[in-house]
């Protein structure tokens, strides 16, 4: 097995030598052995692990724990547990696909609202039921309400009741948050949409970007998630090759 210096690893991967040291500190690569003079000694395993990590972090999908899951996978791979890393990658892949479906649904819902074809309210759910249905925490729901993204009706006994309209709005919010939009930006978009469904909501984020429309945001998210899915499939292949080569 070949040995490499820090500068050689940096040149091969295309990163700064300080980034090599940072990956070591973050346990994203195996801890390298050192020569008697203190210089680090890297191997082909380190090179492969760097490539895997760079691919894993290529697409920034931060919400709903996706970033944490992919970081954990990289650390497990760095420890040489390729089987567990593969399991974690499959879990990540499953959630990425679910988030893409969520984004696709959000686009459909916005189109229905803009066209006036949104259906009426036939269901009334409690907060815990909504949390389970949308797979978000009760604290997240509470936070969105406190920030004005949603105004929930109350029954006479004081319990909150979520209608179909609320669920549609929450599904849109969920995808916009997954796309890393701030609560303030989401509130601005939804407020304009609620006040006047005929409004051109392009530019509702008050930015010069042409893709600030809700539908465009979700389309962009779907593109990122598709790329993340493709990368996850490549990672699974890399993990199998690393297992054969380094175990």
GROMACS elastic network, one bead per residue, 0.5 to 0.9 nm:
[ bonds ]
;  ai    aj funct       b0    kb
    1    43     6  0.66360   500
    1    44     6  0.65488   500
    1    45     6  0.89062   500
    2    42     6  0.82420   500
    2    43     6  0.57835   500
    2    44     6  0.63105   500
    3    41     6  0.61292   500
    3    42     6  0.54405   500
    3    44     6  0.72900   500
    4     7     6  0.80981   500
    4     8     6  0.58468   500
    4     9     6  0.63175   500
    4    40     6  0.83168   500
    4    41     6  0.58949   500
    4    43     6  0.60879   500
    4    44     6  0.82462   500
    5     8     6  0.51250   500
    5     9     6  0.63139   500
    5    10     6  0.86648   500
    5    39     6  0.75715   500
    5    40     6  0.64232   500
    5    41     6  0.58751   500
    5    42     6  0.62750   500
    6     9     6  0.52189   500
    6    10     6  0.62182   500
    6    11     6  0.87027   500
    6    17     6  0.61621   500
    6    18     6  0.88919   500
    6    20     6  0.69124   500
    6    21     6  0.81302   500
    6    39     6  0.81783   500
    6    40     6  0.66592   500
    6    41     6  0.76114   500
    6    42     6  0.73170   500
    7    10     6  0.50441   500
    7    11     6  0.62080   500
    7    12     6  0.86953   500
    7    16     6  0.81765   500
    7    17     6  0.57989   500
    7    20     6  0.87139   500
    8    11     6  0.50849   500
    8    12     6  0.61687   500
    8    13     6  0.86310   500
    8    17     6  0.87141   500
    9    12     6  0.51461   500
    9    13     6  0.61149   500
    9    14     6  0.81647   500
    9    15     6  0.82889   500
    9    17     6  0.78254   500
    9    20     6  0.75238   500
    9    42     6  0.75816   500
    9    46     6  0.84279   500
    9    47     6  0.69077   500
    9    50     6  0.89256   500
   10    13     6  0.53886   500
   10    14     6  0.56007   500
   10    16     6  0.56406   500
   10    17     6  0.52481   500
   10    18     6  0.85818   500
   10    19     6  0.78885   500
   10    20     6  0.65316   500
   11    14     6  0.50459   500
   11    15     6  0.66102   500
   11    16     6  0.79071   500
   11    17     6  0.83526   500
   12    15     6  0.80987   500
   12    47     6  0.80382   500
   13    47     6  0.75323   500
   13    50     6  0.72421   500
   13    51     6  0.70691   500
   13    54     6  0.87534   500
   15    18     6  0.82539   500
   15    19     6  0.63897   500
   15    20     6  0.74236   500
   16    19     6  0.52567   500
   16    20     6  0.68930   500
   17    20     6  0.51156   500
   17    21     6  0.66889   500
   17    22     6  0.87801   500
   18    21     6  0.51349   500
   18    22     6  0.61753   500
   18    23     6  0.87417   500
   19    23     6  0.61609   500
   19    24     6  0.85799   500
   20    23     6  0.53170   500
   20    24     6  0.65158   500
   20    25     6  0.89016   500
   20    29     6  0.89116   500
   20    50     6  0.86701   500
   21    24     6  0.50548   500
   21    25     6  0.62952   500
   21    26     6  0.87286   500
   22    25     6  0.50092   500
   22    26     6  0.61673   500
   22    27     6  0.85430   500
   22    28     6  0.86627   500
   23    26     6  0.51058   500
   23    27     6  0.61149   500
   23    28     6  0.51437   500
   23    29     6  0.61259   500
   23    50     6  0.84040   500
   24    27     6  0.50501   500
   24    28     6  0.60780   500
   24    29     6  0.55811   500
   24    30     6  0.69752   500
   24    31     6  0.61393   500
   24    32     6  0.80219   500
   25    28     6  0.77394   500
   25    29     6  0.86872   500
   25    31     6  0.85038   500
   26    29     6  0.79991   500
   26    75     6  0.84774   500
   27    30     6  0.66616   500
   27    31     6  0.72872   500
   27    74     6  0.86721   500
   27    75     6  0.60258   500
   27    78     6  0.71981   500
   27    79     6  0.85285   500
   28    31     6  0.89555   500
   28    49     6  0.79253   500
   28    50     6  0.79334   500
   28    53     6  0.71347   500
   28    71     6  0.78688   500
   28    72     6  0.88831   500
   28    74     6  0.59181   500
   28    76     6  0.84309   500
   28    77     6  0.82673   500
   28    78     6  0.59197   500
   28    79     6  0.87444   500
   29    32     6  0.83444   500
   29    45     6  0.87394   500
   29    46     6  0.62163   500
   29    47     6  0.89518   500
   29    49     6  0.60703   500
   29    50     6  0.67243   500
   29    53     6  0.82845   500
   29    74     6  0.79530   500
   29    75     6  0.70552   500
   29    77     6  0.81372   500
   29    79     6  0.77372   500
   30    45     6  0.81624   500
   30    46     6  0.66245   500
   30    49     6  0.81421   500
   30    75     6  0.85822   500
   30    77     6  0.87868   500
   30    78     6  0.50344   500
   30    79     6  0.61972   500
   30    80     6  0.81560   500
   31    42     6  0.88273   500
   31    46     6  0.89088   500
   31    78     6  0.86047   500
   31    79     6  0.89830   500
   32    40     6  0.59390   500
   32    41     6  0.56557   500
   32    42     6  0.57024   500
   32    43     6  0.81195   500
   32    46     6  0.81418   500
   33    39     6  0.84807   500
   33    40     6  0.58956   500
   33    41     6  0.53828   500
   33    42     6  0.73525   500
   34    37     6  0.76491   500
   34    38     6  0.53625   500
   34    39     6  0.53595   500
   34    41     6  0.55144   500
   34    42     6  0.88321   500
   35    38     6  0.51879   500
   35    39     6  0.53427   500
   35    40     6  0.64231   500
   35    41     6  0.68368   500
   36    39     6  0.74777   500
   42    45     6  0.78783   500
   42    46     6  0.59654   500
   42    47     6  0.77762   500
   43    46     6  0.52980   500
   43    47     6  0.66585   500
   43    48     6  0.89117   500
   44    48     6  0.62092   500
   44    49     6  0.84976   500
   44   246     6  0.87817   500
   45    48     6  0.51681   500
   45    49     6  0.60296   500
   45    50     6  0.85106   500
   45    78     6  0.87494   500
   45   242     6  0.77107   500
   45   245     6  0.85391   500
   45   246     6  0.67669   500
   46    49     6  0.50082   500
   46    50     6  0.60088   500
   46    51     6  0.85982   500
   46    78     6  0.82399   500
   47    50     6  0.51550   500
   47    51     6  0.63599   500
   47    52     6  0.87326   500
   48    51     6  0.51725   500
   48    52     6  0.62495   500
   48    53     6  0.86908   500
   48   238     6  0.82901   500
   48   242     6  0.73534   500
   49    52     6  0.50030   500
   49    53     6  0.61019   500
   49    54     6  0.85416   500
   49    74     6  0.80055   500
   49    77     6  0.74647   500
   49    78     6  0.64828   500
   49   242     6  0.84757   500
   50    53     6  0.51075   500
   50    54     6  0.60757   500
   50    55     6  0.85580   500
   51    54     6  0.51790   500
   51    55     6  0.62076   500
   51    56     6  0.85712   500
   52    55     6  0.52395   500
   52    56     6  0.61458   500
   52    57     6  0.87725   500
   52    74     6  0.75389   500
   52    77     6  0.89053   500
   52   234     6  0.89165   500
   52   235     6  0.64208   500
   52   238     6  0.71034   500
   52   239     6  0.82067   500
   53    57     6  0.62085   500
   53    58     6  0.84962   500
   53    70     6  0.89309   500
   53    71     6  0.83525   500
   53    74     6  0.59911   500
   53    75     6  0.89193   500
   54    57     6  0.52921   500
   54    58     6  0.60054   500
   55    58     6  0.51166   500
   55    59     6  0.80116   500
   55   231     6  0.65028   500
   55   232     6  0.84203   500
   55   234     6  0.84994   500
   55   235     6  0.75167   500
   56    59     6  0.72283   500
   56    70     6  0.65924   500
   56    71     6  0.80210   500
   56    73     6  0.89372   500
   56    74     6  0.76377   500
   56   228     6  0.79989   500
   56   231     6  0.68359   500
   56   232     6  0.71755   500
   56   235     6  0.73577   500
   57    60     6  0.65023   500
   57    61     6  0.88887   500
   57    67     6  0.83146   500
   57    70     6  0.77702   500
   57    71     6  0.81672   500
   58   228     6  0.79715   500
   58   231     6  0.83294   500
   59   224     6  0.65828   500
   59   225     6  0.80054   500
   59   227     6  0.71357   500
   59   228     6  0.58314   500
   59   231     6  0.85067   500
   60    67     6  0.74457   500
   60   224     6  0.79586   500
   60   228     6  0.84332   500
   61    64     6  0.87816   500
   61    65     6  0.88838   500
   61    66     6  0.63691   500
   61    67     6  0.61192   500
   61    96     6  0.88719   500
   61   178     6  0.71736   500
   61   179     6  0.73856   500
   61   180     6  0.80083   500
   61   221     6  0.87080   500
   61   224     6  0.76510   500
   61   225     6  0.75246   500
   61   228     6  0.80561   500
   62    65     6  0.66998   500
   62    66     6  0.58182   500
   62    68     6  0.79153   500
   62   178     6  0.69918   500
   62   179     6  0.81744   500
   62   180     6  0.72158   500
   63    66     6  0.61074   500
   63    67     6  0.71061   500
   63   177     6  0.69258   500
   63   179     6  0.76406   500
   63   180     6  0.70611   500
   64    67     6  0.80669   500
   64    68     6  0.88501   500
   64   136     6  0.81736   500
   64   178     6  0.71049   500
   65    68     6  0.52232   500
   65    69     6  0.62029   500
   65    70     6  0.88387   500
   66    69     6  0.51231   500
   66    70     6  0.63637   500
   66    71     6  0.86803   500
   66    92     6  0.66232   500
   66    95     6  0.76037   500
   66    96     6  0.76479   500
   67    70     6  0.53660   500
   67    71     6  0.62398   500
   67    72     6  0.86647   500
   68    71     6  0.51474   500
   68    72     6  0.61532   500
   68    73     6  0.86464   500
   69    72     6  0.51608   500
   69    73     6  0.62597   500
   69    74     6  0.88046   500
   69    88     6  0.71517   500
   69    89     6  0.80915   500
   69    91     6  0.83278   500
   69    92     6  0.64247   500
   70    74     6  0.63104   500
   70    75     6  0.87454   500
   70    88     6  0.77193   500
   70    89     6  0.71575   500
   70    92     6  0.68510   500
   71    74     6  0.51757   500
   71    75     6  0.63333   500
   71    76     6  0.87014   500
   72    75     6  0.51520   500
   72    76     6  0.61780   500
   72    77     6  0.86088   500
   72    85     6  0.82254   500
   72    88     6  0.79347   500
   73    76     6  0.51597   500
   73    77     6  0.61956   500
   73    78     6  0.86097   500
   73    84     6  0.79000   500
   73    86     6  0.77996   500
   73    87     6  0.86225   500
   73    88     6  0.57373   500
   73    89     6  0.65490   500
   73    92     6  0.89515   500
   74    77     6  0.50975   500
   74    78     6  0.61446   500
   74    79     6  0.87313   500
   74    85     6  0.71695   500
   75    79     6  0.63796   500
   75    80     6  0.88904   500
   75    85     6  0.83729   500
   76    79     6  0.51177   500
   76    80     6  0.66723   500
   76    81     6  0.56984   500
   76    82     6  0.71982   500
   76    84     6  0.70365   500
   76    85     6  0.56518   500
   76    88     6  0.89716   500
   77    80     6  0.50548   500
   77    81     6  0.53490   500
   77    82     6  0.52627   500
   77    83     6  0.84537   500
   77    84     6  0.78776   500
   77    85     6  0.54774   500
   77    86     6  0.85506   500
   77   239     6  0.77667   500
   78    81     6  0.75104   500
   78    82     6  0.84891   500
   79    82     6  0.82844   500
   80    83     6  0.87820   500
   80    85     6  0.87760   500
   80   242     6  0.88945   500
   80   243     6  0.80248   500
   80   246     6  0.81765   500
   80   247     6  0.78776   500
   81    84     6  0.57109   500
   81    85     6  0.63046   500
   81    86     6  0.88252   500
   81   243     6  0.84386   500
   82    86     6  0.60911   500
   82    87     6  0.86965   500
   82   239     6  0.59311   500
   82   240     6  0.74046   500
   82   242     6  0.76038   500
   82   243     6  0.60277   500
   83    86     6  0.51199   500
   83    87     6  0.64571   500
   83    88     6  0.88049   500
   83   239     6  0.80285   500
   83   240     6  0.83596   500
   83   243     6  0.81064   500
   84    87     6  0.50051   500
   84    88     6  0.62287   500
   84    89     6  0.85605   500
   85    88     6  0.50885   500
   85    89     6  0.61322   500
   85    90     6  0.86846   500
   85   236     6  0.85680   500
   85   239     6  0.75785   500
   86    90     6  0.62479   500
   86    91     6  0.87012   500
   86   235     6  0.82897   500
   86   236     6  0.60001   500
   86   239     6  0.67285   500
   86   240     6  0.81984   500
   87    90     6  0.51526   500
   87    91     6  0.63887   500
   87    92     6  0.87126   500
   88    91     6  0.50445   500
   88    92     6  0.61676   500
   88    93     6  0.85478   500
   89    93     6  0.59975   500
   89    94     6  0.85447   500
   89   232     6  0.65191   500
   89   233     6  0.84189   500
   89   235     6  0.76542   500
   89   236     6  0.69065   500
   90    94     6  0.61632   500
   90    95     6  0.87291   500
   90   232     6  0.79553   500
   90   233     6  0.86590   500
   90   236     6  0.80382   500
   91    94     6  0.51600   500
   91    95     6  0.64217   500
   91    96     6  0.86940   500
   92    95     6  0.52658   500
   92    96     6  0.61423   500
   92    97     6  0.86925   500
   92   229     6  0.87171   500
   92   232     6  0.78139   500
   93    96     6  0.50769   500
   93    97     6  0.62617   500
   93    98     6  0.86556   500
   93   228     6  0.81417   500
   93   229     6  0.59774   500
   93   232     6  0.62328   500
   93   233     6  0.79022   500
   94    97     6  0.52984   500
   94    98     6  0.63481   500
   94    99     6  0.88191   500
   94   229     6  0.88055   500
   95    99     6  0.61191   500
   95   100     6  0.85670   500
   96    99     6  0.51175   500
   96   100     6  0.62826   500
   96   101     6  0.87545   500
   96   225     6  0.60935   500
   96   226     6  0.80534   500
   96   228     6  0.72732   500
   96   229     6  0.64440   500
   97   100     6  0.50855   500
   97   101     6  0.63591   500
   97   102     6  0.86923   500
   97   225     6  0.73688   500
   97   226     6  0.79084   500
   97   229     6  0.71202   500
   98   101     6  0.50741   500
   98   102     6  0.62297   500
   98   103     6  0.87152   500
   99   103     6  0.62257   500
   99   104     6  0.86520   500
   99   175     6  0.75536   500
   99   178     6  0.79456   500
   99   222     6  0.82155   500
   99   225     6  0.74963   500
  100   103     6  0.50520   500
  100   104     6  0.62203   500
  100   105     6  0.86122   500
  100   175     6  0.87641   500
  100   218     6  0.89789   500
  100   221     6  0.76280   500
  100   222     6  0.53861   500
  100   223     6  0.86136   500
  100   224     6  0.89900   500
  100   225     6  0.60602   500
  100   226     6  0.74420   500
  101   104     6  0.50365   500
  101   105     6  0.61781   500
  101   106     6  0.85997   500
  101   222     6  0.83673   500
  102   105     6  0.51060   500
  102   106     6  0.61814   500
  102   107     6  0.87978   500
  102   171     6  0.72675   500
  102   172     6  0.84589   500
  102   174     6  0.81029   500
  102   175     6  0.64874   500
  103   107     6  0.63784   500
  103   108     6  0.87846   500
  103   171     6  0.83989   500
  103   172     6  0.77906   500
  103   174     6  0.84886   500
  103   175     6  0.53807   500
  103   176     6  0.82482   500
  103   178     6  0.87638   500
  103   218     6  0.55422   500
  103   219     6  0.75083   500
  103   221     6  0.70980   500
  103   222     6  0.63378   500
  104   107     6  0.52726   500
  104   108     6  0.65107   500
  104   109     6  0.88278   500
  104   218     6  0.73175   500
  104   219     6  0.77770   500
  104   222     6  0.73258   500
  105   108     6  0.50712   500
  105   109     6  0.61951   500
  105   110     6  0.87101   500
  105   171     6  0.78449   500
  105   172     6  0.82242   500
  106   109     6  0.50405   500
  106   110     6  0.62108   500
  106   111     6  0.85897   500
  106   168     6  0.78893   500
  106   169     6  0.87435   500
  106   171     6  0.60687   500
  106   173     6  0.84636   500
  106   174     6  0.85864   500
  106   175     6  0.67405   500
  106   176     6  0.87987   500
  106   214     6  0.88676   500
  106   215     6  0.79549   500
  106   218     6  0.72455   500
  107   110     6  0.52383   500
  107   111     6  0.62183   500
  107   112     6  0.86615   500
  107   172     6  0.78319   500
  107   214     6  0.77454   500
  107   215     6  0.54000   500
  107   216     6  0.86001   500
  107   218     6  0.64847   500
  107   219     6  0.77084   500
  108   111     6  0.51304   500
  108   112     6  0.62191   500
  108   113     6  0.87235   500
  108   215     6  0.86899   500
  109   112     6  0.50487   500
  109   113     6  0.62423   500
  109   114     6  0.86539   500
  109   118     6  0.74426   500
  109   168     6  0.66203   500
  109   169     6  0.84143   500
  109   171     6  0.84073   500
  109   172     6  0.74984   500
  110   113     6  0.50490   500
  110   114     6  0.61232   500
  110   115     6  0.85255   500
  110   118     6  0.88999   500
  110   168     6  0.86672   500
  110   169     6  0.88880   500
  110   172     6  0.75849   500
  110   214     6  0.76367   500
  110   215     6  0.70562   500
  111   114     6  0.51147   500
  111   115     6  0.60939   500
  111   116     6  0.84462   500
  111   117     6  0.83819   500
  111   118     6  0.88048   500
  111   215     6  0.80234   500
  112   115     6  0.51279   500
  112   116     6  0.59062   500
  112   118     6  0.51123   500
  112   119     6  0.86174   500
  113   116     6  0.50215   500
  113   117     6  0.61530   500
  113   118     6  0.54121   500
  113   193     6  0.85501   500
  113   197     6  0.70238   500
  114   117     6  0.77846   500
  114   118     6  0.86198   500
  114   193     6  0.80829   500
  114   197     6  0.54382   500
  114   198     6  0.66113   500
  114   199     6  0.87618   500
  115   118     6  0.79221   500
  115   197     6  0.80935   500
  115   198     6  0.84499   500
  116   119     6  0.87489   500
  116   197     6  0.79059   500
  118   165     6  0.82663   500
  118   168     6  0.89846   500
  119   122     6  0.87943   500
  119   164     6  0.81053   500
  119   165     6  0.82198   500
  120   163     6  0.89302   500
  120   164     6  0.69870   500
  120   165     6  0.73081   500
  121   124     6  0.77825   500
  121   163     6  0.57909   500
  121   165     6  0.65140   500
  122   163     6  0.74014   500
  122   164     6  0.66718   500
  123   162     6  0.79111   500
  123   163     6  0.57852   500
  123   164     6  0.59362   500
  124   161     6  0.57215   500
  124   162     6  0.53061   500
  124   164     6  0.71793   500
  125   128     6  0.81595   500
  125   129     6  0.59298   500
  125   130     6  0.62465   500
  125   160     6  0.82617   500
  125   161     6  0.54910   500
  125   163     6  0.66851   500
  125   164     6  0.87496   500
  126   129     6  0.52317   500
  126   130     6  0.62500   500
  126   131     6  0.86564   500
  126   159     6  0.75373   500
  126   160     6  0.61490   500
  126   161     6  0.52549   500
  126   162     6  0.61987   500
  127   130     6  0.51080   500
  127   131     6  0.61192   500
  127   132     6  0.87158   500
  127   138     6  0.69603   500
  127   141     6  0.78212   500
  127   142     6  0.88953   500
  127   159     6  0.86951   500
  127   160     6  0.66791   500
  127   161     6  0.71521   500
  127   162     6  0.71302   500
  128   132     6  0.62956   500
  128   133     6  0.85653   500
  128   137     6  0.85285   500
  128   138     6  0.65284   500
  129   132     6  0.52268   500
  129   133     6  0.60536   500
  129   134     6  0.86080   500
  130   134     6  0.59940   500
  130   135     6  0.80721   500
  130   136     6  0.82529   500
  130   138     6  0.84540   500
  130   141     6  0.86751   500
  130   162     6  0.74438   500
  130   167     6  0.77026   500
  131   134     6  0.54643   500
  131   135     6  0.56632   500
  131   136     6  0.51049   500
  131   137     6  0.56043   500
  131   138     6  0.56573   500
  131   140     6  0.86080   500
  131   141     6  0.72554   500
  132   136     6  0.67120   500
  132   137     6  0.77817   500
  132   138     6  0.87107   500
  133   136     6  0.80348   500
  134   137     6  0.87434   500
  134   167     6  0.84298   500
  134   170     6  0.82897   500
  134   171     6  0.74801   500
  134   174     6  0.86139   500
  136   139     6  0.83682   500
  136   140     6  0.65263   500
  136   141     6  0.73573   500
  136   174     6  0.85734   500
  137   140     6  0.51237   500
  137   141     6  0.65454   500
  137   142     6  0.87154   500
  138   141     6  0.50797   500
  138   142     6  0.61565   500
  138   143     6  0.85648   500
  139   143     6  0.60473   500
  139   144     6  0.86446   500
  140   143     6  0.50229   500
  140   144     6  0.62450   500
  140   145     6  0.86440   500
  141   144     6  0.52424   500
  141   145     6  0.62952   500
  141   146     6  0.86539   500
  141   150     6  0.89703   500
  141   170     6  0.86358   500
  142   145     6  0.51570   500
  142   146     6  0.61199   500
  142   147     6  0.86527   500
  143   146     6  0.50602   500
  143   147     6  0.62147   500
  143   148     6  0.87653   500
  143   149     6  0.89119   500
  144   147     6  0.51636   500
  144   148     6  0.64716   500
  144   149     6  0.54090   500
  144   150     6  0.66335   500
  144   170     6  0.89619   500
  144   173     6  0.87068   500
  144   183     6  0.76339   500
  145   148     6  0.51625   500
  145   149     6  0.55560   500
  145   151     6  0.63691   500
  145   152     6  0.77835   500
  146   149     6  0.76243   500
  146   150     6  0.81713   500
  146   151     6  0.89109   500
  147   150     6  0.80099   500
  147   183     6  0.71740   500
  147   184     6  0.80081   500
  147   187     6  0.82012   500
  148   151     6  0.68051   500
  148   183     6  0.88412   500
  148   187     6  0.70437   500
  149   169     6  0.86385   500
  149   170     6  0.85644   500
  149   173     6  0.80049   500
  149   183     6  0.75953   500
  149   184     6  0.86837   500
  149   186     6  0.75551   500
  149   187     6  0.54691   500
  149   190     6  0.76884   500
  149   191     6  0.84188   500
  150   166     6  0.73170   500
  150   169     6  0.77438   500
  150   170     6  0.78674   500
  150   187     6  0.88753   500
  151   166     6  0.83284   500
  152   160     6  0.62182   500
  152   161     6  0.64870   500
  152   162     6  0.62589   500
  152   163     6  0.83715   500
  152   166     6  0.75064   500
  153   159     6  0.83954   500
  153   160     6  0.57384   500
  153   161     6  0.55617   500
  153   162     6  0.69533   500
  153   163     6  0.84265   500
  154   157     6  0.76649   500
  154   158     6  0.53871   500
  154   159     6  0.53442   500
  154   161     6  0.56984   500
  154   162     6  0.87266   500
  155   158     6  0.52676   500
  155   159     6  0.54768   500
  155   160     6  0.64243   500
  155   161     6  0.67669   500
  156   159     6  0.74938   500
  162   165     6  0.79602   500
  162   166     6  0.56726   500
  162   167     6  0.68906   500
  163   166     6  0.50585   500
  163   167     6  0.63525   500
  163   168     6  0.87545   500
  164   168     6  0.62377   500
  164   169     6  0.86249   500
  165   168     6  0.51710   500
  165   169     6  0.62594   500
  165   170     6  0.86279   500
  166   169     6  0.50804   500
  166   170     6  0.60763   500
  166   171     6  0.86280   500
  167   171     6  0.61614   500
  167   172     6  0.87047   500
  168   171     6  0.52171   500
  168   172     6  0.64845   500
  168   173     6  0.87751   500
  169   172     6  0.52329   500
  169   173     6  0.62591   500
  169   174     6  0.86582   500
  169   190     6  0.83689   500
  170   174     6  0.59930   500
  170   175     6  0.86981   500
  171   174     6  0.50763   500
  171   175     6  0.64810   500
  171   176     6  0.87653   500
  172   175     6  0.53957   500
  172   176     6  0.62967   500
  172   177     6  0.86671   500
  172   214     6  0.84913   500
  172   218     6  0.88360   500
  173   176     6  0.51065   500
  173   177     6  0.60694   500
  173   178     6  0.85166   500
  173   183     6  0.87064   500
  173   186     6  0.69737   500
  173   187     6  0.89013   500
  173   190     6  0.86891   500
  174   177     6  0.52275   500
  174   178     6  0.62204   500
  174   179     6  0.87223   500
  175   179     6  0.62538   500
  175   180     6  0.87952   500
  175   217     6  0.88778   500
  175   218     6  0.67752   500
  175   221     6  0.80377   500
  176   180     6  0.65969   500
  176   181     6  0.57407   500
  176   182     6  0.83518   500
  176   183     6  0.89701   500
  176   186     6  0.69783   500
  176   214     6  0.77211   500
  176   217     6  0.71325   500
  176   218     6  0.68217   500
  176   221     6  0.83773   500
  177   181     6  0.52651   500
  177   182     6  0.68982   500
  177   183     6  0.75870   500
  177   186     6  0.80121   500
  178   181     6  0.74961   500
  178   221     6  0.77484   500
  179   217     6  0.71510   500
  179   218     6  0.72298   500
  179   220     6  0.80923   500
  179   221     6  0.55795   500
  179   224     6  0.89918   500
  181   184     6  0.82428   500
  181   185     6  0.63238   500
  181   186     6  0.65786   500
  181   217     6  0.89263   500
  182   185     6  0.51912   500
  182   186     6  0.62583   500
  182   187     6  0.85755   500
  183   186     6  0.50977   500
  183   187     6  0.60319   500
  183   188     6  0.85844   500
  184   187     6  0.50930   500
  184   188     6  0.62372   500
  184   189     6  0.87960   500
  184   205     6  0.88695   500
  185   188     6  0.51236   500
  185   189     6  0.63929   500
  185   190     6  0.87280   500
  185   204     6  0.81230   500
  185   205     6  0.55274   500
  185   206     6  0.84295   500
  186   189     6  0.51870   500
  186   190     6  0.61120   500
  186   191     6  0.83808   500
  186   205     6  0.77569   500
  186   214     6  0.87793   500
  187   190     6  0.52127   500
  187   191     6  0.58207   500
  187   192     6  0.85393   500
  188   191     6  0.52251   500
  188   192     6  0.63578   500
  188   193     6  0.86501   500
  188   204     6  0.64418   500
  188   205     6  0.63977   500
  188   206     6  0.86255   500
  189   192     6  0.54470   500
  189   193     6  0.62448   500
  189   194     6  0.86906   500
  189   201     6  0.68424   500
  189   202     6  0.88960   500
  189   203     6  0.86839   500
  189   204     6  0.52577   500
  189   205     6  0.62603   500
  189   212     6  0.89472   500
  189   213     6  0.79927   500
  189   214     6  0.73175   500
  190   194     6  0.59710   500
  190   195     6  0.84815   500
  190   201     6  0.89910   500
  190   204     6  0.88087   500
  190   214     6  0.87865   500
  191   194     6  0.51201   500
  191   195     6  0.60541   500
  191   196     6  0.85737   500
  192   195     6  0.51911   500
  192   196     6  0.61677   500
  192   197     6  0.77157   500
  192   199     6  0.72475   500
  192   200     6  0.89136   500
  192   201     6  0.68984   500
  192   204     6  0.71987   500
  193   196     6  0.54898   500
  193   197     6  0.50688   500
  193   198     6  0.78115   500
  193   199     6  0.68113   500
  193   200     6  0.85971   500
  193   201     6  0.67668   500
  194   197     6  0.60788   500
  195   199     6  0.84867   500
  196   199     6  0.54489   500
  197   200     6  0.84074   500
  197   201     6  0.87689   500
  198   201     6  0.85768   500
  199   202     6  0.87007   500
  200   203     6  0.80198   500
  200   204     6  0.82053   500
  200   213     6  0.85309   500
  201   204     6  0.51216   500
  201   205     6  0.84767   500
  201   212     6  0.81185   500
  201   213     6  0.57608   500
  201   214     6  0.75999   500
  202   205     6  0.79035   500
  202   206     6  0.89844   500
  202   209     6  0.88911   500
  202   210     6  0.68906   500
  202   211     6  0.72448   500
  202   212     6  0.57023   500
  202   214     6  0.77791   500
  202   216     6  0.88305   500
  203   206     6  0.53350   500
  203   207     6  0.60042   500
  203   208     6  0.69114   500
  203   209     6  0.71710   500
  203   210     6  0.68517   500
  203   211     6  0.79098   500
  203   212     6  0.54940   500
  203   213     6  0.64443   500
  204   207     6  0.75993   500
  204   212     6  0.67923   500
  204   213     6  0.69423   500
  204   214     6  0.88012   500
  205   208     6  0.87181   500
  205   209     6  0.88668   500
  205   212     6  0.60764   500
  205   213     6  0.79192   500
  206   209     6  0.86535   500
  206   212     6  0.83227   500
  207   210     6  0.82037   500
  207   212     6  0.72745   500
  208   211     6  0.89334   500
  208   212     6  0.83350   500
  209   212     6  0.59913   500
  210   213     6  0.75049   500
  210   216     6  0.86228   500
  211   214     6  0.81545   500
  211   215     6  0.84478   500
  211   216     6  0.52354   500
  211   217     6  0.63286   500
  211   220     6  0.83528   500
  212   215     6  0.83487   500
  212   216     6  0.64794   500
  212   217     6  0.61623   500
  213   216     6  0.51523   500
  213   217     6  0.61135   500
  213   218     6  0.87265   500
  214   217     6  0.50529   500
  214   218     6  0.63242   500
  214   219     6  0.85947   500
  215   218     6  0.52093   500
  215   219     6  0.60953   500
  215   220     6  0.85816   500
  216   220     6  0.60790   500
  216   221     6  0.85118   500
  217   220     6  0.51491   500
  217   221     6  0.62269   500
  217   222     6  0.87274   500
  218   222     6  0.61359   500
  218   223     6  0.86147   500
  219   222     6  0.50869   500
  219   223     6  0.63551   500
  219   224     6  0.87972   500
  220   223     6  0.50966   500
  220   224     6  0.63771   500
  220   225     6  0.86977   500
  221   224     6  0.50944   500
  221   225     6  0.61363   500
  221   226     6  0.85448   500
  222   225     6  0.50261   500
  222   226     6  0.60292   500
  222   227     6  0.85700   500
  223   226     6  0.51228   500
  223   227     6  0.62945   500
  223   228     6  0.86137   500
  224   227     6  0.51148   500
  224   228     6  0.61177   500
  224   229     6  0.85886   500
  225   229     6  0.60434   500
  225   230     6  0.85832   500
  226   230     6  0.62667   500
  226   231     6  0.86309   500
  227   230     6  0.50808   500
  227   231     6  0.61562   500
  227   232     6  0.85690   500
  228   231     6  0.50600   500
  228   232     6  0.61167   500
  228   233     6  0.87384   500
  229   232     6  0.50522   500
  229   233     6  0.64029   500
  229   234     6  0.87702   500
  230   233     6  0.52253   500
  230   234     6  0.64345   500
  230   235     6  0.87387   500
  231   235     6  0.61213   500
  231   236     6  0.87263   500
  232   236     6  0.63180   500
  232   237     6  0.87900   500
  233   236     6  0.52096   500
  233   237     6  0.65924   500
  233   238     6  0.88039   500
  234   237     6  0.51622   500
  234   238     6  0.62325   500
  234   239     6  0.87110   500
  235   239     6  0.60693   500
  235   240     6  0.86524   500
  236   239     6  0.51734   500
  236   240     6  0.64625   500
  236   241     6  0.88497   500
  237   240     6  0.53060   500
  237   241     6  0.64447   500
  237   242     6  0.87428   500
  238   241     6  0.51289   500
  238   242     6  0.60765   500
  238   243     6  0.85438   500
  239   242     6  0.50193   500
  239   243     6  0.60632   500
  239   244     6  0.86939   500
  240   243     6  0.51195   500
  240   244     6  0.64397   500
  240   245     6  0.87238   500
  241   244     6  0.52305   500
  241   245     6  0.61671   500
  241   246     6  0.85427   500
  242   245     6  0.50239   500
  242   246     6  0.57006   500
  242   247     6  0.77604   500
  243   246     6  0.55837   500
  243   247     6  0.54834   500
  244   247     6  0.60442   500
